[in-house]
Amino acid sequence: MAMLLRRVWETMSSRTCSTGDSSARPSCTTESSSLGAFDQIPWDVLIQIVKLIGPKEAAKLCVVSRSWRALVSDNRLWIFFLQHQQEPWDSIFFGETTLGSGYPYQTLVTGLSFMHIYGQRAQVPGSVIIDGGSGYCKFGWSKYDCPSGRTATFLEFGNIESPMYSRLRHFFATIYSRMQVKPSTQPIVVSIPICHYDDTENAKASRRQLKDCFQQVLFDLNVPAVCAINQATLALYAAKRTSGIVVNIGFQVTSVVPILHGKVMRKVGVEVMGLGALKLTGYLRLLMQQNNINFGSLYTVRTLKEKLCYVAADYKAELSKDTQASLEIAGEGWFTLSKERFQTGEILFQPRMADVRTMGLDQAVALCMDHCHYAELSGDDAWFKTVILTGGSACLPGLAERLEKELRGLLPSSISNGIRVIPPPYGADTAWFGAKLVGNLSTFPGAWCATKKQFRRKSRFNIMW
């Protein structure tokens, strides 16, 4: 590899170039249209050779001549280098072509220089990512493969009777302390919880107030730039989409959120079920108690739910099967579950089994799809036919397949044709990975973040009006 570079420099340096300055690089050859001794080698073969020397050395060839610059600027070369990054190539491509310009989106494919994108991504310092889920908070660096830590959100949220500002400040200060990083060193991508679901003026004001409170706290902690995005939209990004229906099974409630071009369609309606992960765990505990299965703590029950439970494709048929399975939990021994394994997840479709008076998940999603269809927000109905599941309990095996099956049975063919339900792309960390995608964009922080100066200017504007 080093010999290849040396040969390039030698062949181009031998041209009619002034060498009066011994430290001068052969920059005077930049108007040359020759590849020197490599003129006889086919272009595709040269690209394969340059791949071997790596991106840093390849970039140096740009100053040799116009021909070398054209060669090493070839998008195929830099797509190859990007494909060998830690992030999946399809996520990088989606991010740079769809999200790179910020919101509103402008899909760009033609005219993109992936060499420039590679260079910009290498210079992006990375960001702190905090996904404060309703049950568990995930935090870490955008340059990391996965969250570096997680904790129960309510444990870090301070006294619930304290003002929201005080609770948020305590929360973020605790997370920064756990990460052992100063808030002033990096921008942050933070998830905003899905709440205040209605399209009323009061709900809009509450959402603005919550987002402003997040930003105010972070800027008071001297964070240089803040990117705040709701969790449903981040989950959609993780699935490499900007439109669809996001089903978020949270700690206490499940929300069905229609999103078109990155914007939550509250005019269509966000469906909310009063049933979440806590109820699923509680129902499994009840079933275990009824069957005289002793356990030490709710943590044990939650672990059994995560490791052994699933959703049956056909509940009645599953009742006649042998579904027994066992799991050893450190410090407590072996646990064996049978029908409890699929009865737990069944309450998502039959909430009354757990004495919960709410519609089933399939009914909530079908209702949302029906509203989207008749709202005619887009010329193409396909935007709401992709359903993304997110949240820890959404990872139950079989849930996506069962929901898709039920939707096809509930909805007319004009709506159900083309429906696709996608399991959480990154498990319980799906929203965190959506934030990671944003934090690693070549254009970040750019159009994605607000600075303290911008926030104060907006605050003053709001006060004036």
C-alpha positions as CSV (number, residue, x, y, z in Angstrom):
1,M,0.0,0.0,0.0
2,A,2.8,2.4,0.9
3,M,4.6,1.4,-2.3
4,L,1.6,2.4,-4.3
5,L,1.4,5.8,-2.8
6,R,5.2,6.3,-3.2
7,R,4.9,5.3,-6.9
8,V,2.1,7.8,-7.5
9,W,4.1,10.7,-5.9
10,E,7.2,9.7,-7.8
11,T,5.5,9.6,-11.2
12,M,3.7,12.9,-10.7
13,S,6.7,14.6,-9.1
14,S,8.9,13.8,-12.2
15,R,6.7,16.1,-14.3
16,T,7.5,19.7,-15.2
17,C,7.1,21.0,-11.7
18,S,9.3,23.5,-9.9
19,T,11.3,22.0,-7.1
20,G,12.9,25.1,-5.8
21,D,11.4,24.6,-2.4
22,S,12.5,21.2,-1.1
23,S,9.4,21.0,1.1
24,A,7.0,21.7,-1.8
25,R,4.4,19.0,-2.6
26,P,3.7,18.4,-6.3
27,S,0.7,20.8,-6.2
28,C,1.6,22.3,-9.5
29,T,0.5,19.0,-11.2
30,T,-3.0,19.5,-10.1
31,E,-3.9,20.7,-13.6
32,S,-2.6,17.4,-15.1
33,S,-5.2,15.0,-16.5
34,S,-2.9,12.0,-16.3
35,L,-2.6,9.1,-13.8
36,G,1.1,8.8,-14.6
37,A,2.4,5.2,-14.6
38,F,-1.2,4.1,-13.8
39,D,-2.7,5.3,-17.0
40,Q,-2.9,1.8,-18.5
41,I,-4.8,0.3,-15.5
42,P,-8.6,0.2,-15.9
43,W,-10.5,2.7,-13.7
44,D,-12.5,0.0,-11.8
45,V,-9.3,-1.9,-11.0
46,L,-7.7,1.3,-9.7
47,I,-10.6,1.9,-7.4
48,Q,-10.2,-1.6,-6.0
49,I,-6.5,-0.9,-5.4
50,V,-7.3,2.4,-3.7
51,K,-9.7,0.6,-1.4
52,L,-6.8,-1.3,0.0
53,I,-4.9,1.8,1.2
54,G,-7.8,3.1,3.3
55,P,-9.7,6.4,3.5
56,K,-6.9,8.6,5.0
57,E,-4.3,7.7,2.4
58,A,-6.9,7.8,-0.4
59,A,-7.9,11.4,0.4
60,K,-4.2,12.4,0.1
61,L,-4.3,11.5,-3.6
62,C,-6.7,14.4,-4.3
63,V,-3.8,16.8,-4.5
64,V,-1.7,14.8,-7.0
65,S,-3.7,15.6,-10.2
66,R,-7.1,16.2,-11.5
67,S,-7.3,12.6,-12.7
68,W,-6.4,11.3,-9.3
69,R,-8.9,13.7,-7.7
70,A,-11.6,12.4,-10.0
71,L,-10.7,8.8,-9.2
72,V,-10.6,9.1,-5.4
73,S,-13.8,11.2,-5.4
74,D,-15.7,8.4,-7.0
75,N,-18.8,7.7,-4.7
76,R,-18.3,3.9,-5.1
77,L,-15.0,4.2,-3.2
78,W,-16.4,6.2,-0.3
79,I,-19.6,4.1,-0.1
80,F,-17.2,1.2,0.4
81,F,-15.4,3.0,3.2
82,L,-18.8,4.0,4.8
83,Q,-20.0,0.4,4.6
84,H,-17.1,-0.6,6.9
85,Q,-18.0,1.8,9.6
86,Q,-19.6,0.6,12.9
87,E,-23.0,1.9,11.9
88,P,-25.0,-0.2,9.3
89,W,-24.7,1.2,5.8
90,D,-28.4,1.4,5.3
91,S,-28.8,3.5,8.4
92,I,-26.0,5.8,7.2
93,F,-27.6,6.1,3.8
94,F,-31.0,6.8,5.1
95,G,-29.7,9.4,7.6
96,E,-27.5,11.3,5.1
97,T,-30.0,11.3,2.2
98,T,-33.2,11.9,4.2
99,L,-32.3,13.5,7.5
100,G,-29.1,15.3,6.6
101,S,-30.8,18.6,5.7
102,G,-32.8,18.7,8.9
103,Y,-36.6,19.3,9.2
104,P,-38.5,19.6,6.9
105,Y,-36.9,16.7,5.1
106,Q,-35.4,17.1,1.6
107,T,-34.4,13.7,0.2
108,L,-31.1,14.1,-1.6
109,V,-29.4,11.3,-3.5
110,T,-28.1,12.8,-6.8
111,G,-25.2,15.2,-6.4
112,L,-24.2,13.9,-3.0
113,S,-20.5,13.6,-2.4
114,F,-19.9,10.6,-0.1
115,M,-16.3,11.6,0.1
116,H,-17.4,14.8,1.7
117,I,-19.9,13.0,3.9
118,Y,-17.2,10.6,5.1
119,G,-14.9,13.5,6.0
120,Q,-17.7,15.4,7.8
121,R,-18.8,12.3,9.8
122,A,-15.2,11.8,10.9
123,Q,-15.1,15.3,12.2
124,V,-18.4,15.2,14.0
125,P,-17.3,15.0,17.7
126,G,-20.3,12.9,18.7
127,S,-23.1,13.8,21.1
128,V,-24.5,12.7,24.5
129,I,-27.7,10.7,24.0
130,I,-30.2,10.5,26.8
131,D,-33.4,8.5,26.2
132,G,-35.5,9.0,29.3
133,G,-38.1,6.3,28.8
134,S,-41.1,6.1,31.1
135,G,-39.6,3.0,32.7
136,Y,-35.9,3.0,32.1
137,C,-33.5,5.7,31.0
138,K,-30.7,4.8,28.5
139,F,-27.7,7.0,28.1
140,G,-24.4,7.1,26.3
141,W,-22.3,8.5,23.4
142,S,-23.4,8.6,19.8
143,K,-20.1,7.1,18.8
144,Y,-20.7,4.0,21.0
145,D,-22.2,0.8,19.6
146,C,-24.9,0.8,22.3
147,P,-26.0,2.7,25.5
148,S,-23.2,2.8,28.1
149,G,-25.7,2.7,30.9
150,R,-29.3,2.5,32.0
151,T,-31.3,3.2,35.1
152,A,-34.8,3.3,36.3
153,T,-36.1,6.7,35.3
154,F,-38.2,7.3,38.4
155,L,-35.3,6.7,40.7
156,E,-33.4,9.6,39.1
157,F,-36.3,12.0,38.8
158,G,-36.2,13.4,42.3
159,N,-39.2,14.2,44.5
160,I,-42.4,14.0,42.5
161,E,-43.8,16.9,44.5
162,S,-41.0,19.2,43.4
163,P,-41.5,21.6,40.4
164,M,-40.8,20.1,37.0
165,Y,-37.6,22.3,36.5
166,S,-36.1,21.0,39.8
167,R,-36.9,17.3,38.9
168,L,-35.5,17.6,35.4
169,R,-32.3,19.3,36.6
170,H,-31.8,16.6,39.2
171,F,-32.4,14.0,36.5
172,F,-29.9,15.4,34.0
173,A,-27.3,16.2,36.6
174,T,-27.4,12.7,37.8
175,I,-27.1,11.2,34.3
176,Y,-24.1,13.4,33.5
177,S,-22.5,12.5,36.8
178,R,-23.0,8.8,36.0
179,M,-21.4,9.3,32.5
180,Q,-18.5,11.3,34.2
181,V,-18.7,14.0,31.6
182,K,-19.1,17.8,31.8
183,P,-22.4,19.0,30.2
184,S,-20.5,21.8,28.4
185,T,-18.3,19.5,26.4
186,Q,-20.8,18.0,23.9
187,P,-24.2,18.7,22.3
188,I,-27.0,16.4,23.4
189,V,-29.8,14.5,21.7
190,V,-32.6,14.0,24.2
191,S,-35.9,12.2,23.8
192,I,-39.1,13.9,24.8
193,P,-41.8,11.6,26.2
194,I,-45.0,11.1,24.3
195,C,-47.6,13.0,26.3
196,H,-50.4,15.5,26.1
197,Y,-51.8,13.6,23.1
198,D,-54.7,15.8,22.1
199,D,-54.7,18.5,19.4
200,T,-56.3,21.1,21.6
201,E,-54.6,24.5,22.4
202,N,-54.1,23.5,26.0
203,A,-52.3,20.2,25.0
204,K,-50.1,22.2,22.5
205,A,-49.2,24.7,25.2
206,S,-48.3,21.8,27.6
207,R,-46.1,20.1,25.0
208,R,-44.3,23.4,24.3
209,Q,-43.9,24.0,28.0
210,L,-42.4,20.6,28.5
211,K,-39.9,21.0,25.6
212,D,-38.9,24.5,26.8
213,C,-38.4,23.2,30.3
214,F,-36.1,20.4,28.9
215,Q,-34.1,23.0,27.0
216,Q,-34.0,25.5,29.8
217,V,-32.6,23.0,32.2
218,L,-29.9,21.7,29.8
219,F,-28.8,25.2,28.8
220,D,-28.6,26.2,32.5
221,L,-26.2,23.2,32.8
222,N,-24.2,24.8,30.0
223,V,-24.9,22.2,27.3
224,P,-23.7,23.9,24.1
225,A,-26.6,22.7,21.8
226,V,-29.8,20.7,22.4
227,C,-31.7,18.5,20.0
228,A,-35.0,17.4,21.5
229,I,-37.1,14.9,19.6
230,N,-40.1,12.8,20.7
231,Q,-39.6,9.1,21.3
232,A,-42.0,7.9,18.7
233,T,-40.2,9.9,15.9
234,L,-36.8,8.6,17.1
235,A,-38.2,5.0,16.9
236,L,-39.3,5.7,13.3
237,Y,-35.8,7.0,12.4
238,A,-34.3,3.8,13.9
239,A,-36.5,1.9,11.4
240,K,-35.2,4.1,8.6
241,R,-38.5,5.8,8.0
242,T,-40.1,9.2,8.4
243,S,-43.7,8.1,8.1
244,G,-45.7,5.4,9.7
245,I,-47.6,4.4,12.9
246,V,-45.5,3.9,16.0
247,V,-46.8,1.7,18.7
248,N,-45.0,2.5,21.9
249,I,-45.6,0.1,24.8
250,G,-44.5,2.3,27.7
251,F,-44.2,1.7,31.4
252,Q,-47.9,2.5,32.2
253,V,-49.6,3.2,28.9
254,T,-49.4,2.1,25.3
255,S,-49.7,4.9,22.7
256,V,-50.4,4.5,19.0
257,V,-48.9,7.5,17.2
258,P,-49.4,8.3,13.5
259,I,-46.5,10.2,12.0
260,L,-46.3,11.7,8.5
261,H,-43.0,13.1,7.3
262,G,-41.7,13.3,10.8
263,K,-44.7,15.2,12.2
264,V,-47.1,13.6,14.7
265,M,-50.6,13.7,13.2
266,R,-52.5,14.7,16.3
267,K,-55.4,15.9,14.2
268,V,-55.9,12.3,13.1
269,G,-55.7,11.2,16.7
270,V,-53.2,9.5,19.0
271,E,-54.8,6.4,20.5
272,V,-53.9,5.6,24.1
273,M,-54.4,2.3,26.0
274,G,-54.2,2.3,29.8
275,L,-52.1,-0.8,29.7
276,G,-48.3,-1.0,29.6
277,A,-45.3,-2.9,30.7
278,L,-46.1,-2.6,34.4
279,K,-49.5,-4.2,33.9
280,L,-48.0,-7.1,31.9
281,T,-45.5,-7.8,34.7
282,G,-48.3,-7.5,37.3
283,Y,-50.5,-9.9,35.5
284,L,-47.7,-12.5,35.2
285,R,-47.1,-12.1,39.0
286,L,-50.8,-12.8,39.6
287,L,-50.7,-15.9,37.4
288,M,-47.6,-17.1,39.2
289,Q,-49.3,-16.6,42.6
290,Q,-52.4,-18.4,41.4
291,N,-50.2,-21.4,40.4
292,N,-48.2,-21.3,43.7
293,I,-45.0,-20.3,42.0
294,N,-42.9,-18.5,44.6
295,F,-40.6,-15.6,43.7
296,G,-38.4,-13.2,45.6
297,S,-39.2,-9.9,43.9
298,L,-40.9,-8.1,41.1
299,Y,-37.5,-8.0,39.3
300,T,-37.7,-11.8,39.1
301,V,-41.1,-11.7,37.5
302,R,-40.0,-9.0,35.0
303,T,-37.0,-11.2,34.1
304,L,-39.2,-14.2,33.5
305,K,-41.5,-12.0,31.3
306,E,-38.6,-10.9,29.2
307,K,-37.0,-14.3,28.9
308,L,-39.8,-16.8,28.7
309,C,-43.0,-15.0,27.6
310,Y,-44.3,-14.6,24.1
311,V,-47.5,-13.8,22.1
312,A,-49.4,-16.7,20.6
313,A,-50.4,-16.6,17.0
314,D,-53.7,-18.3,18.0
315,Y,-54.6,-18.0,21.6
316,K,-57.2,-20.8,21.7
317,A,-55.0,-23.2,19.8
318,E,-52.1,-22.5,22.1
319,L,-54.1,-23.5,25.2
320,S,-54.0,-27.2,24.1
321,K,-50.2,-27.2,23.5
322,D,-47.4,-28.1,25.8
323,T,-45.6,-24.8,26.3
324,Q,-43.6,-25.5,29.4
325,A,-40.2,-23.8,29.7
326,S,-37.7,-23.2,32.5
327,L,-35.2,-20.5,33.4
328,E,-32.6,-20.3,36.1
329,I,-32.3,-16.9,37.9
330,A,-29.2,-16.3,40.0
331,G,-29.9,-16.4,43.7
332,E,-33.4,-17.8,43.3
333,G,-33.0,-21.0,41.4
334,W,-35.1,-22.5,38.6
335,F,-38.6,-21.3,37.5
336,T,-40.9,-23.2,35.2
337,L,-43.8,-21.6,33.4
338,S,-46.3,-23.1,31.1
339,K,-49.5,-21.3,29.9
340,E,-48.4,-18.2,31.8
341,R,-45.9,-17.7,29.1
342,F,-48.5,-16.6,26.4
343,Q,-51.3,-15.6,28.8
344,T,-49.2,-12.6,29.9
345,G,-48.9,-11.1,26.4
346,E,-52.5,-12.0,25.5
347,I,-53.8,-9.1,27.7
348,L,-52.5,-6.7,25.0
349,F,-55.3,-8.1,22.8
350,Q,-57.8,-9.1,25.5
351,P,-57.3,-6.5,28.3
352,R,-60.4,-7.7,30.2
353,M,-58.4,-10.9,31.1
354,A,-56.5,-8.6,33.5
355,D,-59.6,-6.6,34.4
356,V,-58.4,-3.6,32.4
357,R,-61.2,-1.6,30.7
358,T,-59.6,-0.5,27.5
359,M,-59.6,-1.5,23.8
360,G,-57.2,-4.2,22.6
361,L,-53.9,-3.2,20.8
362,D,-55.2,-4.5,17.5
363,Q,-58.4,-2.4,17.9
364,A,-56.4,0.7,18.8
365,V,-54.1,0.4,15.8
366,A,-57.0,-0.4,13.4
367,L,-58.9,2.6,14.7
368,C,-55.8,4.8,14.0
369,M,-55.4,3.4,10.5
370,D,-59.1,4.0,9.8
371,H,-58.7,7.6,10.9
372,C,-55.6,8.0,8.7
373,H,-57.3,6.5,5.7
374,Y,-60.3,8.8,5.9
375,A,-58.3,11.9,6.7
376,E,-56.6,11.7,3.3
377,L,-53.5,13.5,4.4
378,S,-51.5,12.1,1.6
379,G,-52.2,11.0,-2.0
380,D,-50.7,7.6,-1.0
381,D,-52.2,5.5,1.7
382,A,-49.0,3.5,2.1
383,W,-47.6,5.9,4.7
384,F,-49.7,4.6,7.6
385,K,-49.5,0.9,6.6
386,T,-46.1,0.4,8.2
387,V,-46.3,-0.1,12.0
388,I,-43.2,0.2,14.1
389,L,-43.2,-1.4,17.5
390,T,-41.1,0.1,20.3
391,G,-40.6,-0.3,24.0
392,G,-39.2,-3.2,26.1
393,S,-42.5,-5.2,26.2
394,A,-42.9,-4.7,22.4
395,C,-40.0,-7.2,22.1
396,L,-42.2,-10.1,23.1
397,P,-41.7,-12.8,20.4
398,G,-44.7,-13.2,18.1
399,L,-46.2,-9.8,18.9
400,A,-45.6,-8.3,15.5
401,E,-46.9,-11.3,13.6
402,R,-50.1,-11.5,15.8
403,L,-50.8,-7.8,15.5
404,E,-50.4,-8.0,11.7
405,K,-52.8,-11.0,11.5
406,E,-55.4,-9.3,13.7
407,L,-55.3,-6.1,11.7
408,R,-55.9,-8.0,8.4
409,G,-59.0,-9.5,10.0
410,L,-60.3,-6.2,11.4
411,L,-59.8,-3.9,8.5
412,P,-61.3,-4.0,5.0
413,S,-59.0,-5.1,2.2
414,S,-58.8,-1.5,0.9
415,I,-56.9,-0.6,4.0
416,S,-55.3,-3.9,5.1
417,N,-53.5,-4.6,1.8
418,G,-49.8,-3.8,2.2
419,I,-49.9,-3.7,6.1
420,R,-46.5,-4.5,7.6
421,V,-45.7,-4.7,11.4
422,I,-42.0,-4.3,12.2
423,P,-40.7,-5.5,15.6
424,P,-38.5,-3.1,17.5
425,P,-35.4,-2.7,15.2
426,Y,-33.0,-2.4,18.2
427,G,-35.1,-4.0,20.9
428,A,-35.7,-1.9,24.1
429,D,-33.1,0.6,22.9
430,T,-34.8,1.5,19.6
431,A,-35.4,5.2,20.4
432,W,-31.8,5.5,21.7
433,F,-30.5,4.2,18.3
434,G,-32.8,6.7,16.5
435,A,-31.1,9.4,18.4
436,K,-27.7,7.9,17.7
437,L,-28.5,8.1,14.0
438,V,-29.2,11.8,14.3
439,G,-26.2,12.5,16.5
440,N,-23.8,11.0,14.0
441,L,-25.0,12.8,10.9
442,S,-22.4,14.7,8.9
443,T,-24.5,17.8,9.3
444,F,-24.9,17.5,13.1
445,P,-25.5,19.7,15.1
446,G,-26.4,22.1,12.3
447,A,-30.1,22.4,11.7
448,W,-31.0,19.8,14.3
449,C,-29.9,21.7,17.4
450,A,-30.9,24.8,19.2
451,T,-28.2,26.9,20.9
452,K,-28.6,28.9,24.1
453,K,-28.6,32.1,22.1
454,Q,-31.4,30.8,19.8
455,F,-33.4,29.6,22.8
456,R,-33.2,32.9,24.6
457,R,-34.2,34.8,21.5
458,K,-37.2,32.6,21.0
459,S,-38.1,32.9,24.7
460,R,-37.9,36.7,24.5
461,F,-40.1,36.6,21.3
462,N,-42.7,34.5,23.1
463,I,-42.8,36.9,26.1
464,M,-43.2,39.9,23.7
465,W,-46.2,38.2,22.0
